[in-house]
Amino acid sequence: MSSFYDTLDEKVAEDFRRRKRTFKRNKTHCNLCGRRLYTASQKVVDHIVPVSQISDERALYDTSNWQVICHSCKQRKDRLDNVNY
């Protein structure tokens, strides 16, 4: 399965990764289940509206569409997004 980053120019992909790291730095809990997240590796920056449904590339950077969630919630959300899409 290809990564979302594979579809982006290398410079754009690195900028996007940097923005995500900054965004999740001060988030301490999963936005969906409330679980405490202690380390960056426990945190996933998720698009509330799935990337597959975003047509304007600029919307990818809209932090109002971002949330920090745990890996378990990310897997569950991805399954639901694929069913609903």
C-alpha positions in Angstrom: 0.0 0.0 0.0 1.4 3.4 -0.9 1.8 6.1 1.6 0.0 9.4 1.3 3.5 11.0 1.2 4.3 9.1 -1.9 1.8 11.3 -3.8 3.5 14.5 -2.7 6.6 16.3 -4.0 9.5 15.5 -1.7 9.8 19.1 -0.4 6.0 19.4 0.2 6.0 16.0 2.0 8.8 17.1 4.3 7.1 20.4 5.1 3.9 18.5 5.8 5.7 16.1 8.2 7.3 19.2 10.0 3.8 20.8 10.4 2.4 17.6 11.8 5.2 17.2 14.3 4.6 20.8 15.5 0.9 20.2 15.7 1.0 17.1 17.9 3.8 18.3 20.2 1.4 19.9 22.8 -1.4 17.4 22.4 -1.6 15.1 25.4 -4.7 13.0 24.8 -6.5 11.1 22.0 -9.2 13.4 20.7 -11.5 10.4 20.2 -11.1 8.1 23.3 -9.4 10.5 25.7 -6.4 8.1 26.3 -3.3 9.8 27.7 -0.6 9.9 25.1 2.9 10.3 26.6 5.2 10.2 23.6 5.2 11.4 20.0 5.2 7.8 18.8 1.9 7.2 20.4 0.3 10.1 18.6 -1.2 10.2 15.1 -2.2 13.4 13.3 -5.4 12.5 11.6 -7.5 14.4 9.1 -11.1 14.6 10.4 -12.3 14.7 6.8 -10.3 11.9 5.1 -7.5 12.8 2.7 -9.4 10.8 0.0 -12.2 13.3 0.2 -10.1 16.4 0.0 -9.8 17.8 -3.5 -7.9 21.0 -2.7 -4.3 20.3 -1.7 -4.2 23.5 0.4 -6.9 21.9 2.6 -4.4 19.3 3.7 -2.7 22.0 5.7 -5.9 23.2 7.4 -5.3 22.4 11.0 -9.0 22.8 11.8 -9.3 19.5 10.0 -6.6 17.8 12.1 -6.8 15.9 15.3 -4.4 13.9 17.4 -5.5 10.4 18.1 -4.0 7.1 19.3 -3.1 4.3 16.9 -6.1 2.2 18.0 -8.6 5.0 17.2 -6.8 5.7 13.9 -7.2 2.0 12.8 -10.8 2.0 13.8 -11.5 5.4 12.1 -9.7 4.3 8.8 -11.9 1.2 8.7 -15.0 3.3 9.1 -13.9 5.9 6.6 -13.3 3.2 4.0 -16.8 1.8 4.6 -18.4 5.2 4.4 -16.5 6.4 1.3 
